Amino acid sequence: MVHPRVLRALSMPLIGHLDQAFLGVMNDIQTLLRGVFETNNRFTIAVSGTGSAGMEASIVNIVEPSDAVIVGVNGVFGTRWASAVERCGGKAIRVEAPWGQVIDPAAIEQALIRSGPVKAVAIVQAETSTGAWQPLEPIATLCRKHDALFLVDAVTSLGGIPVEVDRWGIDVCYSGTQKCLSCPPGLSPFTLSDRALTAIKARRSPCQSWYFDMTLIEDYWAEGTRAYHHTAPISMLYALREALRLVEEEGLPARFARHQLNSEALLAGLAQLGLLPLPQAGHRLPMLTCVTVPSHIPEAEIRMNLLSTYGIEIGGGLGPLKGKVWRIGLMGESSTEAHVLTLLNALEELFIRQGWLSTPGVALQAAARIYSRMAS
Ligand SMILES: *Cc1c(COP(=O)(O)O)cnc(C)c1O
């Protein structure tokens, strides 16, 4: 869901991307992005492209041929990141965990000790394919100790759970606009620490991607220079500014609490339907609820029915989880009590019709109990 103010911003008349007034839009975006990333990093921009562009940019700038990078792999996005490392001629050291679980910091430390010099450690904070919430602080500490850069994928997490770039010591962090920032897809918020910038400037070889070379892009975003590199996606930047203003108006603590409350209510309701979360307690993302679907339920059929009859779209499983889980997104504007109750009501109706549930109202009541507990 996208707020009407963001839709309106998308339709504003265009001006040149080097126009004085447009430079003001960019300044606003940089300031607002520093707020959501909780960073003072001067280098905080929006990369042209979706979340994967940020992922690609994080690797092509940091990794040179034969550099070793430890990548946490416990779902689709860690897998994709490791592939990006290898495409740059880097050595991807995969530290794996079963899908649905988080990466053990002790396993990262083992890899750091065993692998000799490691350029960077790359970790997905919110694995959208499994709903697992990866704690970052212990891994950040290890990166400092072993002098490795810390790369974090915050595509699904930014704006929904804390992403404290400065406090945790993250060196490269990127996101996407269409997850918890509730903006159409097309830009990737991106921030670099001074350590990361120093490493990029000390490269032995130029970044093999001209388009994503941050030493060139810096001249467009840096105040004072603002030199042409590539044409900025003007309408998308209008939209992002408006989406970030909405985040700022709500405030990060209130936004995180809203995501948490709606996910707790959803989980309470789903449990009454026999749908239990895949990740363990304490590692469940509030914006992406992944539940195991019992084998007697034809999961694809139910999802199709939800969409055609109720206008509700939920996600199926990816990779090894295909046909086994549902992934329910409650991101940004979509994280509302109304959405939670509408989905639970629809599932109750479908389950009663199939004979999988006998008492109507149990899921809705469980969710309502969470909401009334919070209200009192
Ligand atoms: C969605 C997502 C991406 C990729 O973003 P696109 O906008 O699809 O390119 C990367 N990482 C994570 C964790 C994601 O959820």
The ligand as an SDF file (V2000), in Angstrom:
LIG
                    3D

 15 15  0  0  0  0  0  0  0  0999 V2000
   13.1580   -7.5390   -1.8220 C   0  0  0  0  0  0  0  0  0  0  0  0
   14.5290   -7.8380   -1.3210 C   0  0  0  0  0  0  0  0  0  0  0  0
   15.6940   -7.6320   -2.0860 C   0  0  0  0  0  0  0  0  0  0  0  0
   15.6630   -7.2580   -3.5320 C   0  0  0  0  0  0  0  0  0  0  0  0
   14.9820   -6.1080   -3.7800 O   0  0  0  0  0  0  0  0  0  0  0  0
   14.3130   -5.8230   -5.2250 P   0  0  0  0  0  0  0  0  0  0  0  0
   13.6540   -4.5220   -4.9780 O   0  0  0  0  0  0  0  0  0  0  0  0
   13.3810   -6.9560   -5.4910 O   0  0  0  0  0  0  0  0  0  0  0  0
   15.4060   -5.7480   -6.2140 O   0  0  0  0  0  0  0  0  0  0  0  0
   16.9210   -7.8500   -1.4970 C   0  0  0  0  0  0  0  0  0  0  0  0
   17.0250   -8.2710   -0.2250 N   0  0  0  0  0  0  0  0  0  0  0  0
   15.9330   -8.5030    0.5370 C   0  0  0  0  0  0  0  0  0  0  0  0
   16.1000   -8.9840    1.9280 C   0  0  0  0  0  0  0  0  0  0  0  0
   14.6580   -8.2980    0.0080 C   0  0  0  0  0  0  0  0  0  0  0  0
   13.5720   -8.5560    0.7540 O   0  0  0  0  0  0  0  0  0  0  0  0
  1  2  1  0
  2  3  1  0
  2 14  2  0
  3  4  1  0
  3 10  2  0
  4  5  1  0
  5  6  1  0
  6  7  2  0
  6  8  1  0
  6  9  1  0
 10 11  1  0
 11 12  2  0
 12 13  1  0
 12 14  1  0
 14 15  1  0
M  END
$$$$
